[in-house]
Amino acid sequence: MKTISASHDLLGIVAIGSIIGNLAQANEMTAVKKQSNILTAMYHKLVEHYKMLYREYEAFRQVNEQLRVEVVTLRTENSNLLGKIAAKVPAK
Protein backbone atom coordinates (compact mmCIF):
# COMPACT_ATOMS: atom_id res chain seq x y z
CA MET A 1 0.00 0.00 0.00
CA LYS A 2 1.29 3.42 -0.98
CA THR A 3 1.38 6.18 1.67
CA ILE A 4 0.54 9.80 0.98
CA SER A 5 2.88 12.52 2.12
CA ALA A 6 1.81 14.96 4.82
CA SER A 7 1.58 17.85 2.34
CA HIS A 8 -0.90 15.88 0.20
CA ASP A 9 -2.81 14.96 3.33
CA LEU A 10 -3.02 18.64 4.28
CA LEU A 11 -4.27 19.60 0.80
CA GLY A 12 -6.88 16.85 1.01
CA ILE A 13 -8.06 18.11 4.37
CA VAL A 14 -8.24 21.67 3.00
CA ALA A 15 -10.16 20.41 -0.03
CA ILE A 16 -12.61 18.47 2.15
CA GLY A 17 -12.97 21.51 4.42
CA SER A 18 -13.63 23.66 1.39
CA ILE A 19 -16.29 21.24 0.16
CA ILE A 20 -17.92 21.20 3.60
CA GLY A 21 -17.75 25.01 3.71
CA ASN A 22 -19.32 25.25 0.26
CA LEU A 23 -22.11 22.88 1.29
CA ALA A 24 -22.73 24.86 4.48
CA GLN A 25 -22.74 28.10 2.48
CA ALA A 26 -25.15 26.59 -0.04
CA ASN A 27 -27.44 25.55 2.83
CA GLU A 28 -27.20 29.06 4.26
CA MET A 29 -27.99 30.54 0.86
CA THR A 30 -30.99 28.24 0.62
CA ALA A 31 -32.13 29.42 4.05
CA VAL A 32 -31.52 33.05 3.08
CA LYS A 33 -33.46 32.58 -0.16
CA LYS A 34 -36.27 30.92 1.76
CA GLN A 35 -36.39 33.81 4.25
CA SER A 36 -36.22 36.28 1.36
CA ASN A 37 -39.16 34.57 -0.31
CA ILE A 38 -41.13 34.63 2.95
CA LEU A 39 -40.37 38.34 3.44
CA THR A 40 -41.28 39.09 -0.17
CA ALA A 41 -44.60 37.29 0.26
CA MET A 42 -45.27 39.19 3.49
CA TYR A 43 -44.44 42.46 1.73
CA HIS A 44 -46.86 41.69 -1.10
CA LYS A 45 -49.58 40.83 1.41
CA LEU A 46 -48.91 44.10 3.21
CA VAL A 47 -49.14 46.05 -0.05
CA GLU A 48 -52.45 44.34 -0.90
CA HIS A 49 -53.77 45.05 2.60
CA TYR A 50 -52.73 48.71 2.26
CA LYS A 51 -54.48 48.95 -1.11
CA MET A 52 -57.65 47.47 0.40
CA LEU A 53 -57.50 49.93 3.31
CA TYR A 54 -56.98 52.80 0.90
CA ARG A 55 -60.00 51.73 -1.19
CA GLU A 56 -62.09 51.56 1.99
CA TYR A 57 -60.82 54.97 3.07
CA GLU A 58 -61.75 56.44 -0.32
CA ALA A 59 -65.21 54.86 -0.11
CA PHE A 60 -65.76 56.34 3.37
CA ARG A 61 -64.47 59.70 2.19
CA GLN A 62 -66.95 59.69 -0.71
CA VAL A 63 -69.81 58.68 1.59
CA ASN A 64 -68.81 61.44 4.01
CA GLU A 65 -68.80 63.99 1.18
CA GLN A 66 -72.22 62.81 0.00
CA LEU A 67 -73.56 63.08 3.55
CA ARG A 68 -72.10 66.58 3.89
CA VAL A 69 -73.87 67.68 0.70
CA GLU A 70 -77.09 66.09 1.88
CA VAL A 71 -76.86 67.82 5.28
CA VAL A 72 -76.37 71.20 3.57
CA THR A 73 -79.40 70.49 1.36
CA LEU A 74 -81.53 69.45 4.36
CA ARG A 75 -80.47 72.52 6.37
CA THR A 76 -81.41 74.76 3.46
CA GLU A 77 -84.76 73.02 3.09
CA ASN A 78 -85.32 73.23 6.86
CA SER A 79 -84.59 76.97 6.83
CA ASN A 80 -87.02 77.46 3.95
CA LEU A 81 -89.74 75.49 5.75
CA LEU A 82 -89.17 77.39 8.99
CA GLY A 83 -89.46 80.63 7.01
CA LYS A 84 -92.78 79.48 5.50
CA ILE A 85 -94.07 78.44 8.94
CA ALA A 86 -93.04 81.79 10.41
CA ALA A 87 -94.84 83.58 7.58
CA LYS A 88 -98.07 81.67 8.27
CA VAL A 89 -98.09 82.06 12.07
CA PRO A 90 -99.54 85.39 13.14
CA ALA A 91 -97.27 87.49 15.31
CA LYS A 92 -98.40 87.83 18.94
C-alpha positions in Angstrom: 0.0 0.0 0.0 1.3 3.4 -1.0 1.4 6.2 1.7 0.5 9.8 1.0 2.9 12.5 2.1 1.8 15.0 4.8 1.6 17.9 2.3 -0.9 15.9 0.2 -2.8 15.0 3.3 -3.0 18.6 4.3 -4.3 19.6 0.8 -6.9 16.8 1.0 -8.1 18.1 4.4 -8.2 21.7 3.0 -10.2 20.4 0.0 -12.6 18.5 2.1 -13.0 21.5 4.4 -13.6 23.7 1.4 -16.3 21.2 0.2 -17.9 21.2 3.6 -17.7 25.0 3.7 -19.3 25.2 0.3 -22.1 22.9 1.3 -22.7 24.9 4.5 -22.7 28.1 2.5 -25.2 26.6 0.0 -27.4 25.6 2.8 -27.2 29.1 4.3 -28.0 30.5 0.9 -31.0 28.2 0.6 -32.1 29.4 4.0 -31.5 33.1 3.1 -33.5 32.6 -0.2 -36.3 30.9 1.8 -36.4 33.8 4.2 -36.2 36.3 1.4 -39.2 34.6 -0.3 -41.1 34.6 3.0 -40.4 38.3 3.4 -41.3 39.1 -0.2 -44.6 37.3 0.3 -45.3 39.2 3.5 -44.4 42.5 1.7 -46.9 41.7 -1.1 -49.6 40.8 1.4 -48.9 44.1 3.2 -49.1 46.0 0.0 -52.4 44.3 -0.9 -53.8 45.1 2.6 -52.7 48.7 2.3 -54.5 48.9 -1.1 -57.6 47.5 0.4 -57.5 49.9 3.3 -57.0 52.8 0.9 -60.0 51.7 -1.2 -62.1 51.6 2.0 -60.8 55.0 3.1 -61.7 56.4 -0.3 -65.2 54.9 -0.1 -65.8 56.3 3.4 -64.5 59.7 2.2 -66.9 59.7 -0.7 -69.8 58.7 1.6 -68.8 61.4 4.0 -68.8 64.0 1.2 -72.2 62.8 0.0 -73.6 63.1 3.5 -72.1 66.6 3.9 -73.9 67.7 0.7 -77.1 66.1 1.9 -76.9 67.8 5.3 -76.4 71.2 3.6 -79.4 70.5 1.4 -81.5 69.5 4.4 -80.5 72.5 6.4 -81.4 74.8 3.5 -84.8 73.0 3.1 -85.3 73.2 6.9 -84.6 77.0 6.8 -87.0 77.5 4.0 -89.7 75.5 5.7 -89.2 77.4 9.0 -89.5 80.6 7.0 -92.8 79.5 5.5 -94.1 78.4 8.9 -93.0 81.8 10.4 -94.8 83.6 7.6 -98.1 81.7 8.3 -98.1 82.1 12.1 -99.5 85.4 13.1 -97.3 87.5 15.3 -98.4 87.8 18.9 
